[in-house]
Structures are given as structure tokens and as C-alpha cells.
């Protein structure tokens, strides 16, 4: 009886087992990396002038706060008579596809606003939303600046 072929089969089986184990470990490490990397902590979007006479642009910084998101706006201040300026997170994209209001934010005064909203950051990023600043409460239909929420 020749034992040599049996030893080769045994070595091959051990090699395949090690290969499978390392492959499974590599897949798990990759999946963990993807899961950890998907946690977005903050996002800054540009607010672009919508009405050439508004001369208002700036940023909206969205920061994850557990299941909520802090939204901080810094924009070029508009005329004092426009304060406070309404601002919202709208469904859709800036421009012709801007939809209805999804979440109201604290009005912008002197170019600043901070609001803690009941929505997690990933839901805002993965949805189809935009931050839209209005000229004033009386002129709510005039949009001064807008930015799409996207990575």
C-alpha cells in the first residue's frame, strides 16, 4: 500500500482549508471596512446664489448627532429688512426640480442659523433633498440661495 498519494491529498486538503479561512477573513475585513466607512459624521454643502440680485451664497454644514442632525448655515447676510429669512430642507434638487418643504429650519438672521432636526444624516444624504433659503417671509416665493444635499 502506497501512503504517498494519501499524504498529498491530506496536504492539499489542509491548503484548501487555510485558503478558505483566509478568504473568509479577507471578505469580513472588507465588509467591516465598508460598514465603518459608511458612517458619515458631517457634510458641508455650498449654497449657491439663485437670484442674481440676492448676492447670497454660503454653506450649510450638516453634522450627525446620533439619530438627529445639526444644520448650521453661514451665508452672506442679506439686507436687514429681509431678516429673519426662512430656510427649509426641501424635497428634490435646486432649480426647477425643487419640491415642497420636508423640514423647516430656524430662520437665518444676520447670515446665521443653527437647527437640530429629527432626521439622521445618512437619511438626508441618501434622500433627494436640498437646503433652500428664501428672501423673506413676505417674499417666501423668492429663493436667494440653494444647495443640494449630496456627498
N, C-alpha and C positions, 0 to 999 in steps of 0.2 A: 504494500500500500504506500502510495506516494503522498507525503504530507505537504510538499511544497505548493501545489495548487490551492490547498485549503488555507495556507498561510497568506497567499496572495489575495484570496477572497476576503479574509479577515482584515488585512491591511487596507484593502480598497473600501470595505465597509466602514472602518474607522475614519478614513479620509473623507468619505462622503458625509458621515455624521458631523465631523468637525466643520466641513464646508457649509452644511445646512445650518449648524449652530451660528457660525459667523455671519452667514447671510441674514438669518433672522435678527441677530443683534444689529447689523447694519441697517436693516429696514426699520427696526424700532427706534434707533437713534435718529434716523432721518425723520420719522413721524414725530418724534418728540421735538425735534428742531423746528419742524413746520408748525406744530401746535404752539410752541413758545414764541416763535417769530410772528405769529398771527395776532398777538396781543399788542394792540396799538395803544400807546399811552397818551399821545397828543398829536394834533394835526393843526397846522396853520394854513389857512386858505387866503388868497388875495381877493379883496373886494374891489371890483373894477367899476369905474365910473360908468353909469348907464345913461345919464342925461348930461350932454356936453356943457350945460350951464351950471350943473351942480358942483363940479370940481371936487367931488368927494370920492376918495378911494381910501383903502387901508387894509386891515387884516381882521380876520376872525380866528381866534385860537380856541380849539376845542380840546379839552383835557378830560380824560377818563377819571371819574371819581366813583369807583365801584360800579353800581348799576345806573349811575347818573353821569351827566356830562356838564362840565362848566364851559360856558361860552363867553369869551372875552373879546369885545370889539374895540378896536382902536382905528378911528377914521379921521380924515381931515375934517375939522369942525365946520359945519355949515353956518349960515347966518344965525345969529342969536334968536331972531324972531321965529326960526323953524324949530327951536328946542321946545319940548322934547321931540325927538324923531322916532316914530315907530319902527321896529325891526322885528322880523319873523324868520323862522325856518319854513320855507315853502316846499311843497311837492314840486318835482320837475327841475328843469335847468334854467339858468338865467336867460332872459330874452323871451322869444315868442313862446317857448315851452314852459314858462313859469306857471305853476299851478296855484292852487289855493293854499291858505296858511295851514301848516302842520303844527307848529309850536310857536307861541308868542314869546318874545324875549323882552327883557327890560329895555325901555326906550333909551336911545342914545342921547346923552346930554354932554355938551362941550366935547364931543368926539369920542365919548367913552360909554361902555355898557358892560355889565357883568351879570350873567344869569346862570343858575344851576337848574338844568332841565331833567325831567324824569324820562330819560332815554339813554341807553348806553351808547358809547362812542361807535362801536362796530355797527350797530343798527343804523346809525346816521350815515356812516361811511358807505355801508353796503346798500343803503336805500338810494333813492334818486331824489336828493334834496339840495336846496340852495339857501344861503343866507341873503336876505334882501332888505335893504334899508330904504325907507320911504322919506319923502321930503319933509312932511309934517302931518299932523293929524288931520287938519283941514284939507291938505292935498295928498291924501293917502294913496291915490292912484298914480302919483308921480314917483318913480323909482330913481333913487340917486346913485346907489351902488349895489353890486350883487356879486356873489361868489359861489361857485358850485362846490358842494362838499364831496371831495373825492381824494383818493391817495395820489 
